[in-house]
Structure formats: structure tokens, C-alpha cells
Amino acid sequence: MAEWVVCPTCNLKHTVRPDRTCPRCREAIDRTSAPPPVNPQPPQPDRASVDDRQRPPQPPPLRSTPPPVPGTRCESCSKVGPVGRVEFHQNIGALVVRFHKSVKGNVRPECASKHFWNLTLTTLAGGWWGVISFVMTPFILINNVLQYLSYKPGQPTAVGGMAVGPPYGVPVAPSATTLRKGLAIASLCLGLVGLMTFGLLGVGAVIGLVLGGVAIWKATQAPTQYGGRGIAIAGVLMNAAGGVMAVILGSLVLIDHSVATRPQRPGEAAFQAANGRIFLFQSDTAFGNTPEAKALAERYSKAMEGMAAIAFTGGRPKGRPSLSEGRFLTYCERRADRICFLVHVPELRNYKGETRDALLKIAWLLAKDITKEARKPSDLNLGVGLRGAVAYGGTAIGMGEGSPEKKTDEILDNASLYEFFAQPTILPGGSGEVTKAPGTP
């Protein structure tokens, strides 16, 4: 049987060795009986440790695997990474109702950009179609832009006691959030404001186009320093739209100014006033400058309605809305030497080609017949104008017993009817009778 002993120095249990020493600590188990060590050698220092002490400190080795990411999770996509706080809103108007949507929380840069564009462009397209939404939409757009400009994702520092960052000696490429986008964002802001203010009367649109163009050029020439190319393109498009709106507004103002400053022709003002009375049916179908003229207009309106029902199968379809509500609104201007009928024909656009010529011929014959008594002492100048919802489509002018000059088209110049509304000379006495215009033989 082997003899087992316990080393008094390291408490190692082992079998007795011939030299009576511990195999672990080399101490004698029985120091009184153990023989002295033969040729003891002093411990030699480890050469590797000596070299390490003499060698200068070296940087940590390059890491082939990416560093651990910070432990903050995106509230939109649930991915782990640097996040920042955002609050974007979306508004869609539907007359008196509005549909609202918002995105709030800590999100990554990719999610922030996605939500900003989705919600902002949707609001820009559908946020104006309501009473309340029209007021709310500008504030929502401005809020989204300011939130996007102030968005800054947090920078990670350490996870679990280990520093987070790129490996030592590896160059760091600039991220999308560190690229310079100031010009692009400024162009986008001017474009958003310009869509609501006609390009800030053109000036803001020009500035936005310049800023957007410079931003696109810089992003193309130095993509490692400048970003926001897509933002700049959107800004250029919005500013271009605002500029077009400004040009249209300026053209309308100039046209209105030129029309307002143009001297009116004789009878033009009276004609426009009479024309406005047959634009929309309210309660009466006949109008005139005198009671006798109104009576002629009533007879003419009923005759036109009856003849149209007999001679034509087109006209106004049943159930379709009409400004005249299916009635032949008529205005008669009676002067000493001339009579003119202005008639609002329901659905005049449906009378085309030969059909419209036939309608104008019937209108002229009815005017001759109704004014026959008024033209007995001496023949008078007679005029007929047929108008639709927007413009005149047929005129006939001439002496009552002669052949008239007829014109038909989709849109006619009504200046030829002004002469029937020229200012007459009123006889003293205030009886309401009208004499011939000055200069009339």
C-alpha cells in the first residue's frame, strides 16, 4: 500500500516521494529527515516578462468585428442604435372634419427621415380641404420642419463597461446626420411657405431656387461634406411651383388693372348691368328698362320656351342643374330707334352647328313678330343675343324687316350689342319716354 501524506506547507495530499518533498511546493514534508537539495539553482527570470517591461506600451489590436451598439432601442422599428426625440404630425382635411395622425418618441435617423417625409408630404397634399384644416395645416408643416431641423440623435459612450466606438486606427466616415444640409433645408422651408403665399410674391421663390441649386451642386461635388440632395430637389420643385403661382397671380392683377383702366365703350356699362340680370334665375324670368320693355321680354321668354320644346329634342336634360333652371331668362332694352333682346338659353352648349343656327333663326323670327306693333310707324334696329352659362354663342343684328347679320360660335364678342344700350336723351316731363339718341336722324 502506498503511503499518503499531507504537505504541511500547501496542504497537498500525495504519496510519499523518495526525496520526501512535496511535488507542488518542493518543500520537505519532514524537514528534519529530508535530505538537503542537491545543487540548488537560483530562479531564473522569465525572458518574456523582461522584454515586456522594456517594450513601450502598444495600442490595442485592431478589431475585425464591429463594436457593440448602444443599448437604446428605436420606438418605431425596435432596432438598437443612436436615437433622438421627434414629434411629427399629419393632418388631412375633409370639409368640416379633419383626420389627425402623429409620431412621437425616440427614433433612429432613418426612421425620423421616413416619418418626416411621409407625414409632411401627406399634409401638404391633403391638409387644405377643410375649414379647420386650412388654418391648422401651416402650423403643422412648420412644426414638422422645425422638428426635423432640430433632430439630433444621441451619441453612444459605453455599454457594459466597454467603450463603444470604431476600432483603433480605422477612419470614421461621416454619417448622414453629420453632413451639412443647411442650404437644402432652407430651400425646402422657403418652398413650403411659398406654396401658401404664392412664392412670397415671387421673391421667396427665386431665393429658394438659388439655395436649392447651390445645395444640389455642393452635394454632387463634395458628397462627403454636403448632404440633403433629395431635400434640395424637393425644395427646388416647391419653389418652382410657388414661382408659377406668383406669375399667374401677377398676370391676373395686370389683366384686371388693364381692364379696369381701359375706357368703356358707349353702352358697355349698361349692357353689363343688363347681362347680369339674366345670369341666374331668382324669381323673375323677364326684365326690361321700361314697363313696356319688360312686357315684351315676358312674351319673348314664353315664346322661346315653347318653340324650343316643339322644335328641339336636345337642350337641357332632366335632372341636370342649370343656372337658369330650364327657363329662358330674357332682358329687353327698348329705345326710340332700337330694341334688343338678351336671352339666357338653358344648356346652350348642347346646341351646336346647324342646330344652333336654327335656334338663332327662330329667335330672330320671334323678335320680329313680338316687336311688330312697336315697329309699325317706322322700322327699328333690332338685335338678339343668345348667351349660355358663361358667354354668348349667337347674335343677330339688323333692321326688323331686313336680313340680319348673324354670328354663331362657342364664344362670341358681345361688343356688337353695346350700341343698343347707348345713353339716350330723356324728354322733359319725366314720363319715361325715350327719344332718339343724339345724332340719330
C-alpha positions in Angstrom: 0.0 0.0 0.0 1.2 3.5 -0.9 1.8 5.8 2.0 -0.2 9.0 1.8 1.0 12.2 3.4 -0.2 15.8 3.6 2.2 18.7 2.8 2.3 21.0 5.8 3.0 23.9 3.6 0.4 23.7 0.8 -1.9 21.0 2.3 -1.5 18.8 -0.8 -2.3 15.2 -0.2 0.1 12.9 -2.1 2.0 9.7 -1.9 5.4 9.8 -0.3 8.2 10.5 -2.7 11.7 9.2 -2.3 13.1 12.6 -1.6 10.3 13.3 1.0 9.4 16.6 -0.8 6.0 18.0 -2.0 5.5 17.8 -5.7 3.8 21.1 -5.7 5.8 23.4 -3.5 9.0 21.4 -3.3 9.1 21.8 0.4 10.2 18.9 2.6 7.4 17.0 4.3 9.6 16.0 7.1 12.2 18.8 7.3 14.3 17.0 9.9 14.7 13.9 7.8 14.6 15.3 4.3 18.0 15.4 2.5 19.2 18.8 1.5 18.6 19.8 -2.1 21.3 18.9 -4.5 22.9 21.8 -6.3 20.1 24.3 -5.7 19.7 26.7 -8.7 18.5 30.2 -8.2 15.3 31.1 -10.0 15.8 32.5 -13.5 13.8 35.4 -14.5 11.3 34.9 -17.4 12.8 36.5 -20.5 9.4 37.3 -22.0 8.5 39.3 -18.9 11.8 41.2 -19.1 11.1 42.0 -22.7 7.6 43.2 -21.9 8.9 45.5 -19.2 11.4 47.0 -21.6 9.0 47.3 -24.6 6.9 50.5 -24.8 3.2 50.2 -24.5 1.4 49.1 -27.6 -2.1 50.2 -28.8 -4.8 47.5 -28.6 -5.0 45.3 -31.7 -7.5 46.1 -34.5 -10.9 44.5 -34.1 -12.3 42.8 -37.0 -15.8 42.6 -35.6 -17.9 45.8 -35.2 -18.2 47.2 -31.7 -21.3 46.6 -29.6 -24.1 49.1 -30.3 -25.6 51.2 -27.6 -28.5 49.8 -25.7 -31.1 52.4 -26.7 -34.0 50.9 -28.8 -35.9 52.8 -31.5 -39.6 53.2 -30.7 -40.5 52.9 -34.4 -38.6 50.0 -35.8 -37.4 48.4 -32.5 -33.8 48.4 -33.7 -30.9 49.3 -31.3 -28.9 52.4 -32.2 -28.5 56.1 -31.5 -31.9 57.7 -31.2 -33.3 61.2 -30.8 -36.7 62.7 -29.8 -39.2 63.7 -32.5 -42.8 64.8 -32.7 -44.3 64.8 -36.2 -47.9 65.4 -37.1 -50.1 64.7 -40.1 -53.5 66.4 -41.0 -56.0 65.6 -43.7 -59.0 67.9 -44.2 -62.5 66.8 -45.3 -64.7 69.9 -45.3 -65.7 70.2 -41.6 -63.8 67.0 -40.5 -60.1 66.6 -40.0 -58.1 63.4 -39.7 -55.0 63.7 -37.5 -52.0 61.4 -37.0 -48.8 61.9 -35.1 -45.5 60.1 -34.4 -43.8 60.8 -31.1 -40.8 59.2 -29.4 -37.2 58.3 -29.6 -36.3 57.1 -33.1 -33.3 56.4 -35.2 -32.2 58.9 -38.0 -33.6 56.6 -40.7 -37.0 56.4 -39.1 -37.0 60.2 -38.4 -36.4 60.9 -42.1 -39.1 58.4 -43.2 -41.8 59.7 -40.9 -41.0 63.4 -41.7 -41.4 62.9 -45.4 -44.5 60.7 -45.2 -46.4 62.9 -42.8 -45.3 66.2 -44.2 -46.0 65.4 -47.8 -49.4 63.9 -47.0 -50.3 67.1 -45.0 -49.1 69.3 -47.8 -51.3 67.5 -50.3 -54.5 66.8 -48.3 -54.4 69.3 -45.4 -56.1 72.2 -47.1 -59.5 70.7 -47.9 -61.4 71.8 -44.7 -62.4 74.8 -42.8 -60.4 74.0 -39.6 -57.7 72.1 -41.5 -56.9 75.1 -43.7 -56.0 77.0 -40.6 -54.1 74.1 -38.9 -52.1 72.9 -41.9 -49.5 75.8 -42.0 -48.7 75.3 -38.3 -48.3 71.5 -38.7 -46.0 71.9 -41.6 -43.8 74.5 -39.8 -43.7 72.2 -36.7 -42.6 69.2 -38.8 -39.8 71.2 -40.4 -38.6 72.6 -37.1 -38.6 69.2 -35.5 -36.6 67.7 -38.4 -34.1 70.6 -38.3 -33.6 70.2 -34.5 -33.4 66.4 -34.5 -30.1 65.2 -33.0 -29.6 61.5 -32.2 -27.7 60.8 -29.0 -24.0 59.7 -29.3 -23.2 56.3 -27.5 -20.5 56.3 -24.9 -20.2 52.8 -23.3 -22.1 49.6 -22.9 -21.4 47.2 -20.1 -18.2 49.0 -19.1 -16.8 48.6 -22.7 -16.1 51.7 -24.7 -18.3 51.9 -27.8 -16.8 53.3 -31.0 -14.8 52.5 -34.1 -11.7 50.2 -33.8 -8.4 51.9 -33.2 -6.8 53.2 -36.3 -9.9 52.8 -38.5 -11.1 56.1 -40.1 -14.7 57.1 -39.4 -16.8 58.0 -42.3 -19.3 60.9 -41.7 -22.8 59.7 -41.1 -25.9 61.1 -42.8 -26.7 63.2 -39.7 -23.2 64.9 -39.7 -23.3 66.1 -43.4 -24.1 69.8 -43.9 -27.6 70.3 -45.2 -28.4 73.9 -44.2 -28.9 75.2 -47.8 -31.1 72.3 -48.8 -33.3 72.7 -45.7 -33.5 76.4 -46.2 -34.7 75.9 -49.7 -37.3 73.4 -48.5 -38.6 75.8 -45.9 -39.0 78.6 -48.4 -40.8 76.2 -50.8 -43.3 75.1 -48.1 -44.0 78.7 -47.2 -44.1 79.7 -50.8 -46.9 77.2 -51.6 -49.1 79.1 -49.1 -48.0 82.6 -50.1 -47.6 82.5 -53.9 -43.8 82.1 -53.5 -43.7 85.1 -51.2 -44.8 87.2 -54.2 -42.0 85.7 -56.3 -39.1 86.9 -54.3 -39.0 83.9 -51.9 -39.3 81.5 -54.8 -36.3 83.0 -56.5 -34.2 82.8 -53.3 -35.4 79.2 -52.7 -34.4 78.2 -56.2 -30.9 79.6 -55.9 -30.4 78.0 -52.5 -31.7 74.6 -53.7 -29.5 74.8 -56.8 -26.4 75.6 -54.8 -27.2 72.7 -52.4 -27.6 70.3 -55.2 -24.3 71.4 -56.8 -22.4 71.1 -53.5 -23.9 67.7 -52.7 -22.8 66.5 -56.1 -19.2 68.0 -55.9 -18.5 67.1 -52.3 -20.7 64.3 -51.1 -18.5 63.6 -48.1 -19.2 67.1 -46.7 -22.6 68.1 -48.0 -25.8 66.1 -48.0 -29.5 66.7 -48.4 -29.6 66.3 -52.2 -33.1 64.9 -52.1 -34.3 67.7 -49.7 -32.8 70.3 -52.1 -34.6 68.7 -55.1 -37.9 68.8 -53.2 -37.2 72.5 -52.3 -36.5 73.4 -55.9 -39.7 71.8 -57.1 -41.8 73.5 -54.4 -40.2 76.9 -55.1 -40.8 76.4 -58.8 -44.5 75.8 -58.1 -44.6 78.9 -55.9 -42.9 80.9 -58.7 -45.5 79.7 -61.2 -48.3 80.7 -58.8 -46.7 84.1 -58.4 -46.5 84.6 -62.1 -50.2 83.6 -62.5 -51.2 86.0 -59.7 -49.2 88.8 -61.2 -50.8 88.2 -64.7 -54.3 88.3 -63.2 -53.5 91.5 -61.4 -52.1 93.1 -64.5 -55.1 91.9 -66.6 -57.6 93.2 -64.1 -55.7 96.5 -63.9 -55.7 96.9 -67.6 -59.4 96.1 -67.9 -60.2 98.4 -65.1 -58.2 101.3 -66.6 -59.5 100.8 -70.2 -62.1 103.4 -71.0 -65.5 101.8 -71.5 -67.2 101.9 -74.8 -70.6 103.7 -75.2 -73.3 101.5 -73.8 -70.9 98.9 -72.3 -71.7 99.7 -68.7 -75.5 99.5 -69.3 -75.0 96.2 -71.3 -73.1 94.6 -68.4 -75.8 95.6 -65.9 -78.5 94.1 -68.1 -76.4 91.0 -68.8 -76.0 90.4 -65.0 -79.8 90.2 -64.5 -80.2 87.1 -66.7 -77.2 85.3 -65.3 -79.1 83.3 -62.5 -82.7 82.6 -62.0 -84.1 84.0 -58.8 -87.8 84.8 -59.1 -88.4 86.6 -62.4 -87.8 85.4 -66.0 -88.3 88.8 -67.7 -86.6 92.2 -67.3 -86.6 95.5 -69.1 -85.5 99.1 -69.0 -89.2 100.2 -69.1 -92.5 98.5 -68.2 -93.3 98.2 -71.9 -89.9 96.5 -72.4 -90.5 94.1 -69.6 -93.8 93.1 -71.1 -92.1 92.4 -74.4 -89.5 90.3 -72.5 -92.2 88.2 -70.9 -93.8 87.4 -74.2 -90.5 86.7 -75.8 -89.4 84.3 -73.0 -92.6 82.3 -73.2 -92.4 82.1 -77.0 -88.8 80.9 -76.9 -89.6 78.3 -74.3 -92.5 76.9 -76.4 -90.6 76.9 -79.7 -87.6 75.2 -78.1 -89.8 72.5 -76.7 -91.5 71.9 -80.1 -88.6 72.2 -82.4 -85.7 70.6 -80.5 -85.2 67.3 -78.7 -81.8 68.3 -77.1 -81.4 71.2 -74.8 -81.4 70.7 -71.1 -81.5 67.0 -69.9 -83.9 66.4 -67.0 -82.3 66.4 -63.5 -79.2 68.3 -64.6 -78.6 71.5 -62.6 -78.7 74.8 -64.5 -78.2 78.4 -63.6 -81.5 79.4 -65.3 -83.3 76.3 -64.0 -84.6 75.5 -67.5 -86.1 78.9 -68.1 -85.3 81.4 -70.9 -84.3 84.4 -68.9 -84.9 87.5 -71.1 -83.9 91.2 -70.9 -85.4 93.7 -73.3 -83.8 97.1 -73.9 -86.3 99.4 -75.7 -85.2 102.7 -77.1 -86.8 105.1 -79.6 -84.9 103.7 -82.5 -83.8 100.2 -81.4 -84.9 97.1 -79.5 -82.6 94.4 -78.2 -83.3 91.1 -76.6 -80.7 89.3 -74.4 -81.7 85.7 -73.7 -80.1 83.1 -71.4 -80.7 79.8 -73.2 -80.6 76.7 -70.9 -77.7 74.4 -71.9 -76.8 76.5 -75.0 -73.6 74.4 -75.3 -75.7 71.5 -76.4 -76.9 73.4 -79.5 -74.1 73.0 -82.0 -73.5 73.6 -85.7 -76.7 73.7 -87.7 -78.8 73.2 -84.6 -77.5 76.5 -83.1 -78.0 78.3 -86.4 -81.7 77.1 -86.4 -82.1 78.2 -82.8 -80.8 81.7 -83.7 -83.1 81.9 -86.8 -86.1 81.1 -84.6 -85.0 83.7 -82.0 -84.8 86.3 -84.8 -88.2 85.5 -86.2 -89.8 85.6 -82.8 -88.2 89.0 -82.1 -89.6 90.3 -85.4 -93.1 89.0 -84.6 -93.2 90.3 -81.0 -92.0 93.8 -81.9 -94.2 94.1 -85.0 -96.6 96.6 -83.3 -93.6 98.7 -81.9 -92.1 98.9 -85.4 -95.3 100.0 -87.3 -94.6 103.7 -87.6 -91.1 103.2 -88.9 -88.8 100.2 -88.9 -86.4 99.9 -86.0 -82.9 98.5 -85.5 -83.4 95.0 -83.9 -80.9 92.9 -82.1 -80.9 89.4 -80.4 -78.2 87.9 -78.3 -78.2 84.3 -77.1 -76.0 83.5 -74.1 -75.2 80.4 -72.2 -73.9 80.0 -68.7 -70.6 81.8 -69.4 -70.5 83.5 -72.8 -72.7 84.5 -75.8 -73.0 81.9 -78.6 -75.2 83.6 -81.1 -76.1 87.2 -82.2 -78.4 88.6 -84.9 -78.4 92.3 -85.7 -80.2 94.3 -88.4 -83.4 96.2 -89.3 -86.5 94.4 -88.4 -87.8 93.9 -91.9 -84.4 93.3 -93.5 -81.9 90.4 -93.4 -79.9 90.4 -90.2 -76.2 89.8 -89.7 -76.0 86.5 -87.9 -73.0 85.1 -85.9 -72.7 81.8 -84.1 -69.7 80.4 -82.2 -68.8 78.8 -78.9 -67.6 82.2 -77.6 -68.6 85.5 -79.3 -67.5 89.0 -78.7 -70.6 90.8 -77.4 -69.3 94.3 -78.3 -71.7 94.5 -81.2 -74.6 94.6 -78.8 -73.3 97.7 -76.9 -74.9 100.1 -79.4 -78.4 99.1 -78.3 -77.5 100.3 -74.8 -76.0 103.7 -75.6 -77.2 106.6 -73.4 -80.4 108.1 -74.8 -81.8 111.5 -74.4 -84.8 111.8 -72.0 -87.6 114.1 -72.9 -88.5 116.8 -70.3 -91.6 115.9 -68.2 -90.3 112.7 -66.7 -92.9 110.5 -68.5 -90.4 107.8 -69.0 -90.5 108.0 -72.8 -87.2 107.9 -74.6 -86.2 109.8 -77.7 -83.6 109.0 -80.3 -80.0 109.1 -79.3 -78.1 112.3 -80.1 -77.0 112.4 -83.7 -79.7 109.8 -84.9 -81.5 111.1 -88.0 
